[in-house]
Amino acid sequence: MGDDDSGFAVEIQLRWPPFDSDTVIPSALPLATERFRLTEETESPCDVMIGQDDDFHIVRKVVKCNSGLSGCRDWRTESSRVPNRIQRSRTGWFIVPNKIHRLSRKLIPFAVIGIIASLAIHAFEPALVDWGIVDGSFAGSVRLGLLDYPILLLIFLPFFFFPIAMRFGASIWDFRRTRRFRKSLPQSPTIEIMGKATTSNPVSTRIKLNHAPDDWVSAKTRIQVGLLNPRRPMLLHAFGRKEGKQNPPGISTPLSIHQYADAELGSGFGESTPLQGPDTQRLFMSPLPVLSRGEMVDLPLEGAELNLPLPDGDWPGSEYHPLFATHWEILIKIEREMDGPLIFVEHLIMEHDGGACIIEKMPVQSGRSEFANV
């Protein structure tokens, strides 16, 4: 056995939340495990344990290996800059989806249940009429064109199309306010970090809102931290799967459409945001699957020096690796008299304090922007 076959390795084990995490049982999903070889030139990363074993979680630790390291990739991570793909998708101005999107999506399950119930009742209609459970006036069918349709189905059909009409109207309103916003795009705020930004203390900032328009009512800001989706090839390798074969549970087939190419897990069904523009002109910001938010702090429209509290938990500093990436950012939310809230997001490079990162529960959120709290 050669010397390069033994030594220390970074082991990452994760059970990653899928796009609709509420629809699965975490403990029933498989675990992905990957090891990376530590070289003499590479600094050992901190230990990380986010979440519990029977829930969505990710664990990173340094282990001693007596064999098998020669086939592992070297451990390399970026902590001094944000990758371009992240800057393009999570930097700049964004608008907040209309609240009607959230309401319409909540109504759709009830509309579907109504349609299925009407068809089920129609199947047993003769017996239900004989027993007096269903009134005879609601029984039977109505001929429309060449086909017969159950009367109960026609009664429930408007309830099925109502959420779709709500979503269509909200999309039109979003398009119009986006066009108005882009015609008079405000200057980006000036954000200055005073001193070093570390995970051990609140971040001192100086923020100036350059030329605030008259319709801006108030502003607030906070720091938030989240985990990026693992890169699809790396995650498939950790599962022992190959591209083109059956995907692991929670990972869909990737889309070939360019504007969804940022969906690392192939979960970009076109549903992460109600409306998706080109990558350089996004309408809404896609939510991070794992996100922890700091406390909102009032920001005067003329600007101010602020101490921004960190989110709860011992989070790692800024770190970008294909399988484990921690992303920090400053979010500014601006309330306007018309056209809804406006948000500005700027990435933040955070230095880690060196301690172990232990968080009892992974803060998972929906992959849909209309359900993400801004």
Secondary structure by P-SEA (a helix, b strand, c coil): cccccccbbbbbbbbcccccccccccccbbbbbbbbbbccccccccbbbcccccccbbbbbbbbbcccccccccbbbbcccccaaaaaccccbbbbccaaaaaaaaaaaaaaaaaaaaaaaaaaaaaaaaaccccccccbbbbcccbbbbaaaaaaccccaaaaaaaaaaaaaaaaaaaaaaacccccbbbbbccccccccccccccccccccccccbbbbbbbbbbccccaaaaaaaaccccccccccccccccccccccccccccccccccccccccccccbbbbbcbbbbcbbbbbcccbbbbbccccccccccccccccbbbbbbbbbbbbcccccbbbbbbbbbbbbcccbbbbccccccccccccccc
